[in-house]
Amino acid sequence: MLRGPHFAAIFAIREGKGIMHKSIGLGFFVVFLAACGGDLPAPLPPQPEPPAPAPPAPVETAQPAPPAPKKALVELQQEAGRAMGEAFASADANKYAALFTDDAVLKFPGAPDAVGKDAIKRSMESFSKAFSKAKLGESRVFVKGEIVVSDWVMTATHSGDFMGAKASEKPVGIQGVSISWFSPEGLIKEEHVYYNPATVAFQIGASKEKNRAVATLPGKPDVVIAKGTPEEEANVQLFEKVNKAWEAKKDADLLALFSDDASWDDLMMPAPSKGKAEIKKYVTTFFKAFPDGKLTTTNVWGFGDWVVEEGTYAGTHKGNLMGMAPTNKSFKIHEVTIAKIGADKKIVSAATYGNDMELMAQLESKPAPKPAAPAPKK
């Protein structure tokens, strides 16, 4: 078969393309007629150019599938919350640690920080050795950008050593709060956990000091997402007035910020304070025990009708506190308070979470001496 220029030349002659090809073709035709003795015919009219060949049909190429839309941070936070509950229920330390960034920090007042995934994994392993059948439920969840505050209850069975106490197989149920900061990828980069280990010690029989009964798991949590409204900022400022009245030891100013049927539940105390009379008794107890007590706010956020404040309380133990004699020692403890603001712009409920063992470790106090018996009447 012909290829290349040979085929092109023949095609050009046949089609009459090009000046040289036309001349050669016409001369050959004249010679042929002369040889035959015929007269020369009239010149042939010029042949029209053939139409240009149609362009080749476009070849369809497969387009890559568009990438899946990136999940919103709040979706990733919700997934992390579900995975956290599953990790506790299955005692899966690897699944728990996988929820944190490689350099994450886990803080618990009164204990060294757990830094990095390995340390966080070990903390979960230690917990799982002490407690089995663990379940985690949330009563409220507050969300503001990268921050998630979880007000939770954890139930379990005491099945291993805890703070020197051997397994009792008794049920435990405690309330606590976690404040988590998330990365854009939905991993926890820092978390602060607040609960009172003294409550656990009481529930398993390791402490005779009266404390809280075993808490039960809540139902479906209330989720409150901050909107950054002026009302939320006003609620934050209202709670700041509570701190100022506390530091000034002005119980009347402080109580004026609460509704008549308000409650303040300090989870480091045996029971909540209900009503203004009990709240007054609660705050004045601390005023007398720590006359120089000072509150310092580390973080504070408004979430709709709620305020969450994280901070420290520091002072000097100069008065009797729940039967403990003054030690004149200085202290600094960490705590978080969650408060609900009513329609009348007064506090209707407040709950404070902390570790009273953090306080005891600094005071090293002894029980207050019993008062002398009255002299017999003569």
Phi, psi and omega in degrees: 000148181280145180224163168059224188296330179298311179296324180293319181295314180297318179299322180293319180295315182298321185269355179071034183269141173087146183296313183296318181294323178295318181296316181296318181294315181294317178300316179299321180293321179295314180300318181299317180292319179299319180296330180274359178075014180271161174286155179286130177283168175296148180301143177292143176293152179298140180279139178292150176293137178293152178297148179295143179298144179295140178297149180298147179297139180297139180269121180285130177248143181293129178269140179295146180295140179296146180296148179296141180299140181290136181288145176291153182301321181296328176293317179296323178294321178296318179297320178296321178298317178295318180294326178298314178298321178294322179296319178294315183296326182262000182053041184262098182293326179293317179294323178295311182295331181293347179278355184247155173288165183300326183252026183297157178236128177247119185247137173223122183306133179088000180226156177296150177294145169262114186247123179093159184299320183297315180295321179292322177297317180296323179297321178291321178297319179296317178299316184294332177288328182274329186226134177243171179054038183287141175223144183236128177228149182247135175268324178215146176228127180246134185231132173212098181061237183281353187260134174231127176250123182245121176262107194234169171230136177239129174243150181192181175242133180283100187241009179203180182298134175219113179053042178085354180268129179288163182304131179248347185060021177272151178283147175232152177204115186233153174260147179201177180223140173236135174246120186239138173251127185255148171279166178300338180275359178088019177256150181280123179259341174203140179216135176248125183244132181235122168199168185253106179298336178298331177295318178295316180302321178292317185292330181266001177086010180277347179224140178267353179292127183301135181213198187283147173289168181296123179282154178252156182293139177282171175276215181295131184286152169277129180250123181240120180253125181296144180244355179068034183272161175300329178296321178294320178295322178296323177294321177298316180294326176298316181291330176297330177293329176298315181297319180294318178294324178297311181295326179281354181059036180255088184296328179295317178295322181291313182294334179294343181272357181250149174287163185298325182256026181291163175225149174229113184253100175270110184292357174267000178252159183296332184206159178287159175259121184244127181087159185298325182297315180289324178297320178298317179298321180297309185289322181291334174301317180284326177301319182284321182288323183230076185298339178255018183303136183227131177263133177235125181273126175267313178218145174212137182222149172256132178230092182061239180272009185245153173231134175242123180236129175247136181187198181232158175231123184228155179173199180232135183279097185243000180221167180296135179229106176051044179088000180262128180290153178299141178248347185058024177263148176274156182209166173207120181237160181253142181204165176222138180238136177244122184234143177255131180258129181276177181295335179274011179061039172234155182284127179259336176202150176214145177223131182243132182242138178190187182239104183291345176287336173296321177291313183298325180296332180272329182273327183047049186276163176241156179303143179294143180296144179289146179295146181297145178293140180297145179294141181295143180287143179263000000 
